[in-house]
Amino acid sequence: MELSIIIPHIEALIFASDKPLSIAEIVELVNNAMGFIEDRANPEQVEAAINAIKEKYDSEFYSFGLIESGGGWQFLTKQEYHRTIAQLNGDKFLKKLSVASIETLSIIAYKQPVTKSEIELIRGVNCDYAVQKLLEKELIVISGRKEDAVGKPLIYATSKSFMDYFGINSPEDLPRIKELLNQEIIEATKIEREEEAEKEEEKETVISEDEDSNESKKISEGIEEENKSLGS
């Protein structure tokens, strides 16, 4: 099937969908829509079409682009227009997770699948409320039960909404802990150097001011001496 035929259909599907669409889903939907045509689309053709669409919307003339996130493809506004569209959905953008929820979500993301007691063992406090809030926001899901544990407790994992929210396709795309620690060290070093540079600049300013003050004092003393000479 010609790419020029399926590209508009793929664009329409992704644009109209309220969730990211995977390659397999797009192949099925396109073929269902064009079922009367013997030449059916295949995954390779759909991938080629998506690459062409992505290249088109990567242009600076468009405020949105085709992004792979949350396990599929979707149209999203580009980062530089965040403040503009935030005016339309102010409350949505202002709603932030609490520190407890962020800590709990981080543990689930990196330790999944994980039970509530395992989360509490790491955090050292009860996490019932945080887990409930994360479930309500659909950032985590109950993925089953831990069959080999006493009482077969529920186990939690991150959801597709979580991947969509953070712009990743799977938990494997999360930054490694080591990378985050290295970044923190780099940032701390950068801040320390900036503070040292500021202190050095302040020191030079003080020295310069002292020199100016001494120079002014000498000039004043010179004028005074000259006035005394004239007076005598």
C-alpha positions as CSV (number, residue, x, y, z in Angstrom):
1,M,0.0,0.0,0.0
2,E,1.3,3.5,-0.9
3,L,2.4,5.6,2.0
4,S,0.6,8.6,0.5
5,I,-2.7,6.7,0.9
6,I,-2.3,5.7,4.6
7,I,-0.5,8.8,6.0
8,P,-3.7,10.9,6.2
9,H,-5.6,8.1,7.8
10,I,-2.9,7.6,10.4
11,E,-2.8,11.3,11.1
12,A,-6.6,11.3,11.6
13,L,-6.5,8.3,13.9
14,I,-3.7,9.7,16.2
15,F,-5.3,13.1,16.2
16,A,-8.8,11.8,17.2
17,S,-7.5,9.2,19.8
18,D,-7.7,10.1,23.5
19,K,-4.8,7.7,24.2
20,P,-1.5,6.9,22.6
21,L,-1.8,4.4,19.7
22,S,0.7,1.6,19.2
23,I,1.9,0.4,15.8
24,A,-0.2,-2.7,16.1
25,E,-3.4,-0.7,16.9
26,I,-2.8,1.6,14.0
27,V,-2.3,-1.3,11.6
28,E,-5.5,-2.9,12.7
29,L,-7.5,0.4,12.5
30,V,-6.2,1.4,9.1
31,N,-6.9,-2.0,7.7
32,N,-10.4,-2.0,9.2
33,A,-11.1,1.4,7.7
34,M,-9.8,0.4,4.3
35,G,-11.0,-3.2,4.3
36,F,-12.3,-3.1,0.8
37,I,-8.7,-2.7,-0.5
38,E,-6.8,-6.0,-1.1
39,D,-3.4,-4.3,-0.5
40,R,-3.4,-4.2,3.3
41,A,-1.0,-2.1,5.4
42,N,1.7,-3.8,7.4
43,P,3.7,-2.7,10.5
44,E,6.7,-1.7,8.4
45,Q,4.6,0.5,6.2
46,V,2.9,2.1,9.2
47,E,6.3,2.7,10.9
48,A,7.6,4.4,7.7
49,A,4.4,6.5,7.5
50,I,4.8,7.6,11.2
51,N,8.4,8.6,10.5
52,A,7.3,10.7,7.6
53,I,4.5,12.3,9.8
54,K,7.0,12.9,12.6
55,E,9.5,14.6,10.3
56,K,6.7,16.8,8.9
57,Y,5.6,18.1,12.4
58,D,9.1,18.4,13.7
59,S,9.3,21.6,11.6
60,E,9.4,24.9,13.5
61,F,6.2,25.9,11.7
62,Y,4.2,23.6,13.9
63,S,3.5,24.1,17.7
64,F,2.9,20.4,18.2
65,G,4.7,17.2,17.2
66,L,4.2,13.4,16.9
67,I,5.7,11.9,20.1
68,E,6.1,8.3,21.1
69,S,5.1,8.1,24.8
70,G,2.9,6.1,27.1
71,G,3.3,3.0,24.9
72,G,2.2,4.6,21.7
73,W,2.1,7.6,19.4
74,Q,0.2,10.8,20.0
75,F,0.2,14.5,19.1
76,L,1.6,16.7,21.9
77,T,2.3,20.4,22.0
78,K,6.0,21.3,22.0
79,Q,7.6,22.2,25.3
80,E,8.2,25.9,24.4
81,Y,4.4,26.4,24.3
82,H,3.7,25.1,27.8
83,R,3.1,28.5,29.4
84,T,0.8,29.5,26.6
85,I,-1.5,26.5,26.9
86,A,-1.3,26.5,30.7
87,Q,-3.6,29.5,30.6
88,L,-6.4,27.2,29.3
89,N,-5.9,24.5,31.9
90,G,-4.4,26.4,34.8
91,D,-5.8,24.1,37.6
92,K,-4.7,21.0,35.8
93,F,-1.1,22.2,35.6
94,L,-1.1,23.6,39.1
95,K,-2.1,20.3,40.7
96,K,1.1,18.8,42.0
97,L,1.8,15.6,43.9
98,S,2.7,15.8,47.6
99,V,6.2,14.9,48.8
100,A,4.8,11.7,50.3
101,S,3.1,10.8,46.9
102,I,6.3,11.5,45.0
103,E,8.4,9.3,47.3
104,T,5.8,6.5,47.1
105,L,5.6,6.8,43.3
106,S,9.4,6.7,43.0
107,I,9.6,3.5,45.0
108,I,6.9,1.9,43.0
109,A,8.5,3.0,39.7
110,Y,11.9,1.6,40.6
111,K,10.9,-1.5,42.6
112,Q,7.7,-2.6,40.8
113,P,5.9,-4.9,41.2
114,V,5.9,-4.0,44.9
115,T,3.6,-4.5,47.9
116,K,2.4,-1.7,50.3
117,S,4.4,-3.2,53.2
118,E,7.6,-3.2,51.1
119,I,7.0,0.5,50.3
120,E,6.4,1.3,53.9
121,L,9.6,-0.6,54.9
122,I,11.6,1.7,52.6
123,R,9.8,4.9,53.5
124,G,9.5,4.1,57.2
125,V,5.9,5.4,57.4
126,N,2.4,4.4,56.5
127,C,1.6,4.9,52.8
128,D,-2.1,4.1,52.6
129,Y,-3.1,7.7,51.8
130,A,-0.3,8.2,49.2
131,V,-1.1,4.9,47.5
132,Q,-4.8,5.8,47.4
133,K,-4.1,9.2,45.8
134,L,-1.8,7.7,43.2
135,L,-4.5,5.1,42.3
136,E,-7.1,7.9,42.0
137,K,-4.8,9.9,39.7
138,E,-4.3,6.6,37.7
139,L,-0.5,6.9,38.0
140,I,-0.3,3.4,39.4
141,V,-2.4,0.2,39.1
142,I,-2.9,-3.0,41.1
143,S,-1.1,-5.5,39.0
144,G,-2.0,-8.7,41.0
145,R,-1.1,-10.4,44.3
146,K,2.1,-11.7,45.7
147,E,1.2,-15.3,45.9
148,D,4.3,-16.4,47.9
149,A,3.7,-13.9,50.7
150,V,1.6,-14.3,53.8
151,G,-2.0,-13.1,53.1
152,K,-1.2,-12.7,49.4
153,P,-1.0,-8.9,49.5
154,L,-1.7,-6.7,46.5
155,I,1.2,-5.6,44.4
156,Y,1.4,-2.3,42.6
157,A,3.0,-1.1,39.4
158,T,3.1,2.1,37.3
159,S,0.3,2.6,34.8
160,K,0.2,3.7,31.1
161,S,-0.9,7.1,32.4
162,F,2.3,7.2,34.4
163,M,4.4,6.6,31.2
164,D,2.4,9.1,29.3
165,Y,2.7,11.7,32.1
166,F,6.5,11.3,32.2
167,G,7.0,10.9,28.4
168,I,8.4,7.3,28.5
169,N,7.4,4.1,26.9
170,S,8.3,1.6,29.6
171,P,9.8,1.6,33.2
172,E,13.1,0.7,31.5
173,D,13.2,4.2,30.1
174,L,13.4,5.8,33.6
175,P,16.8,7.4,34.4
176,R,19.1,5.1,36.4
177,I,19.7,6.0,40.0
178,K,23.4,6.2,39.3
179,E,22.7,8.8,36.6
180,L,20.6,10.9,38.9
181,L,23.2,10.8,41.6
182,N,25.9,11.8,39.1
183,Q,23.7,14.7,37.9
184,E,23.2,15.8,41.5
185,I,27.0,15.9,42.0
186,I,27.5,17.9,38.8
187,E,24.8,20.4,39.8
188,A,26.2,20.7,43.4
189,T,29.7,21.3,41.9
190,K,28.3,23.9,39.5
191,I,26.6,25.7,42.3
192,E,29.7,25.6,44.5
193,R,31.8,27.1,41.7
194,E,29.3,29.8,41.1
195,E,29.2,30.7,44.8
196,E,33.1,30.8,44.9
197,A,33.1,33.1,41.8
198,E,30.5,35.4,43.4
199,K,32.6,35.6,46.6
200,E,35.8,36.3,44.6
201,E,33.9,39.1,42.7
202,E,32.7,40.6,46.0
203,K,36.2,40.5,47.3
204,E,37.5,42.3,44.3
205,T,34.7,44.9,44.6
206,V,35.7,45.5,48.2
207,I,39.3,45.9,47.4
208,S,38.5,48.3,44.5
209,E,36.3,50.4,46.8
210,D,39.1,50.5,49.4
211,E,41.6,51.7,46.7
212,D,39.1,54.3,45.5
213,S,38.6,55.5,49.1
214,N,42.4,55.7,49.7
215,E,42.8,57.6,46.5
216,S,40.0,60.1,47.4
217,K,41.6,60.5,50.9
218,K,45.0,61.4,49.3
219,I,43.3,63.9,46.9
220,S,41.5,65.5,49.9
221,E,44.7,65.7,51.9
222,G,46.5,67.2,48.9
223,I,43.8,69.9,48.4
224,E,43.9,70.6,52.1
225,E,47.7,71.1,52.1
226,E,47.4,73.4,49.0
227,N,44.8,75.5,50.8
228,K,47.0,75.8,53.8
229,S,49.9,77.0,51.6
230,L,47.8,79.5,49.9
231,G,46.5,80.8,53.2
232,S,50.0,81.3,54.6
